[in-house]
Amino acid sequence: MHALLNTLFVFAATGYGAIGAGIGAGLAAIGAGLGIGRIGLGAAEGMARQPEEHGRLQSFAILMAVLVEGVALIAIVVGFIIMGK
């Protein structure tokens, strides 16, 4: 783990940090999009199978989407922090 962090800091010092931050931000956005898509698919299928549980499924889906977006935001911030070092 220590070697990986050293490698990241060397890349940041040599100018590759901006490239890494851009790639990291893009991958985080793609991952978040895929995750929210899966959440929406599951919620829609659940509502189609049990319409009476619409409210609970919708609340759970919104909560999961918020958590996925939070992880993506943290990944983007970490990428920009590495770029700045």
Order of alpha helices (4+ residues) and beta strands (2+ residues): alpha-alpha-alpha
